[in-house]
């Protein structure tokens, strides 16, 4: 009987220590998913997340109302973005998120003489600052459910006045069009609802995020409804380290823009990407990730260049910033 009681005390102590460790040091899946969807997640108090990333995208297909059409200018737009996301657990169930992007955009076209021209803009982009509040968390053996709200601002920190004389014969002005500027010049508002369901070997994530754009330089981009669905499978390993397989659907529905109060017909539409990815944990607090976004729906309004792909590489480092209370 005494021996049984001793074993019971040992087991109880072990379970208590395990519970304490889980409370103080969060498990990887809570801050891993997703890759391409917005970082709308909460951390345990006393921890922060540092997320440097590099992405590359290209648009070279001209479409008219969703159908491919000839492009006499043979236009190509590429975007290279280096960004740093910082997630800070301000208090229990509430985190602050800021993203600092450095943007390089390139526009190539054939001029009237048949020569290829390239116009490039480079600089810091607009910085979004978000707050995420988790209002529901249900835990059970082998799983959990989390629901949250997210809201914030996108600040006009990027330049919106870049110029290049090579554009004058094409556009009648040397000012780069708004979509080629590093920044928008406008203060925009974001709010949405993310949710996460964790099961034994799978984690499911979904969100809906709405962005209300304001006007700058007589141009207002159309409001954007973003939606994401993601699932990861985490019963794999590589070189003895945890390996997650991630599959996402990332959608964007955007209204037409306006210029000087008039609707811009060649703007807005619906994009949907299928985004497979990998996440590898070299250590419990370091994650390496990569993903490619492949467009499966490109229903644009009017005549526009549409994206061909987007490739992303990044890492996430979880570190303590203060003692949890």
N, C-alpha and C positions, 0 to 999 in steps of 0.2 A: 504493500500500500504506500509506504514512504517513497519507494522507488518510483511508483506511478505518479505520485504528487510532484516528485522532483522533475520527472520528464515533462509533466504538464506545465510546471513553472518555466522550464527551459524553452518549451515550445511557445508559451505565451510571451516570454521575453523576446524570442526571435521574431515573432509576428509583430510585436510592438516596435522593434527596431526597424523592421522592413517597412512598416507603415510610416514611421518617422522619416525614413530615407525617401520614400515616395513623395511625402509632403514637402520635404526640403529640396530634393533634387528631382526635377520633373523627368518623366520618361520621354524618350525620343519622339514617339509619334505625336505628342501634343504640340510640338513646334516644327514638325517636318512637313506636313501636308498643308497646302499644295505647292506647285512650282510656279505656274503661270498666273493663277488667280491672285487677287490682291492679298497682301499679308494682313489679314483681319483676324488676329488671334490674340489671346491673352496669355501672359506668362505668370509663373508663381512670383509673388512679391520678393524683391531682392535680386531678381535676375534681369538680364538684358540680352538682346539678340542682335548680333552684328552680321549684316548680310550684304557683302559685295557681290556684284553681278556684272556680266557682260552679255549683251545681246546684239544680234545682227539680223536685219530684215531687208527684204528686197521686194519691190513692186515693178513689174515690167510688162504686164498684160493689160492692154487697154480693152475695156468692156463698155458696151452701150446697153443699158438696161439689163445687165446680167449676161449679155452675150458678147463673145470676143469680136473685135472689129479691128480693121487695119489702122496702124498708127504711122502716118507719114513722117513724123518727127522722131520715131523710134525712141520714145522716152523711157528712162529708167530712174527710179528713185530708190536709194539705199539709205538705211539709218543704222548707225552704230551707237549704242548707248552703254555707258559705264555708269553704274549707279551703286549707291550705298543706302541700304535700309537699316534703320535703327529702331528697335522695338524695346521700350522701357516699361517695366511693370510698376506703374505709379503706386497703386494700392491693390489690394486683393480684388480680383475680378475686373480690373480696369487697367488697360495698357495704352500708351501713347506710341504712335508710329510716325516717323518722318522718312522721306525718301529724297536723296540728293542725287539728281542725274546730271551727267555730262554728255552732251549730245553732239554727234556729227552727222549731218544730213547732206547727201550728194544728189544732185539732179543732172542727168546727162541727156542730151538731145542733139539732133542734127539740125544745123542752121540752114538758111536759105542757100548758102554756097555749097552745101553738102559736107561741111566739116562738123566733126563731133565737138561739142562744147560740154564743159562740166562746171557747174556752179555748186559751191560748198559753203555750208554754214556750220560753225562750231562754237560751242559755249555751254555754260550751265543752263539746264532747262528749268521748268517750273517745279516748285517743291510742294508736294501734298503733305499735309499734316492731319493725321486722323486720330480719333479716340475710339477705342473698342471697349464696350462694356458687356461682360457675360452675365446675363440675367437668369440663366438656368443651367444647372449641371446635375445630372442624374448618373450615379455610378452603381454598377452591379457587378457580380462576379463574371469577369471576362468581357466587360464592355462598359461604355459610358456614352452619354448624350450631352452635347453642349450647344446652347443657343446664345447668340449675342446680337448686339446692335453696333453699328459703326457709323460715324459721322465726322465731317471735317471740311477743310478748305484746301483748294489748290491755289498757291500763292504765285503771283507773276514775277518770279525771280529771274527768269530767262529773258534774253534779249529778243525783241520783236521788231527790230528796225534794221536788220542786215540788208545790204545792197550789193549789187553786182551789175556792171554795165553791160555784160553779155546778155542780160535778160531784156534789155530795152527793145531790140528789134522784134522780140517774140511777144512781149507783154505790153509794150508801150511805156514801161517804167523800169527803173533799175532796182526797185524794191522787191525783195523776195516775197512770194505769196505766203500767206499765213501758215500754211501747212509745211513750209520749208524753213520757217524760223525756229530757232532753238526754244523760244518761249511763246506764249500766247498773248501776253499783256493783260489778261483778264483774271479776275478773282472768281473762281468757280466753287460750287458747293457739292459735296458728296454725302450720301447717306445710304445705308443698306442693312441687310440682314444676312449674316453668315451662320452656318450650322455644321456640326461635325458629329458623326456617329462612329464610335470605335468598337469593333468586335474582336474576336480572338486573333484572326490573321488578316483582317481587312479593316481599313478606315475609309469612311465615306464622307465627302465634304461637298457642300453646296452653298452658293451665295447669290444674292441679287443686289446689285449696286447701281444707284441712279446718280447721274452727274448733271447738274444744272449749270450751263455755261452762261457767262455774262458777255457783254459786248466790249470790244477794244479795237481802236483804229477803224471804226465803222463796220466791223465784221463781228458776227456772233456765230460761233460754231453751234451746230445742232445739239440739243440735249442727248445724253447717251444712257441707254439701259444696258448694263452689263450683267451677264449671268454665267455661272460656272458650276460644273459638276465634275467631281474627281473621285477616284478610288485608288487606294494603294494596297499592294499585297506584300507582306513583310516576313514571309517564312523562307527567305533565301539568305545566302551568305556568299561573300567573295573574299578570298584570302582570310577566312575566319572572322570577317566583319559583316555586320548587318547590311543587307542590300534590299532596298524597296523598289518594286516595280510600280510606276504611277501612270495612270491614264486619265486624261482630262478632256472635257468639252468646254471650250471658252467661246462665248458668244457676245457680239456687240450689235446693238440696234441703235442707229443714230438718225436723228431728224436732219432735214436739210438745213444748211447754214443760211444766214442772211447777210447781205452786203448793202449798206446804205438803206436798210429797211426793206430791201427787195430779196425775195427768195432766190437762192443759188440753186439752179436745177441740177447741176453736176456736182452734187454733194450728198452725203448720207447714204443709208442703206443698211443691209444686214450681212454681217460676217460671222461665220462659225468655224472654229478651228478644232481639229482632232490633235491632241498633244500627248504623245507618249514620252515618258521620261524615266530617269533612274536617279536614286538617292542612295549614297553610300556613307556609312558612319565609320571613319577611321578610328575615332574615339567616341566616348559617350556624349561629348559636348561639341563635336565637330561633324558637320555634314557637308558632303560634296554632291552637287546635283547638276544635271543637264537635261534639256528637253528640246524637242523640235515641234513647232506648230505648223500643221498642214491644213490649209483652208479646204473645207468640204462644202461650204455654202458661201457664195460671193454674189449677192443680189444687190447691186449698187443702183442708185438713182442716177439717171442721166448717163453721161460718158465720163469714166474715171479710170485711172490706173488702180488695179487691185493687187493685193499682196500675193506673193508666191510662197513664202515661207518665213519663219522666224526661228532663229536658233539661240539658245540661252545656255550659259555656263555660270555657275556660281557656287558659293559656299555659305554656310551658316555657322556662326560660332556663338554658343551659349555660355555666358559667364556671369558670376555673381557680382552685383554692384553694391549690395548692402545686406545686412543680416535680416532675415525674414522675421516679422513680428507676429 
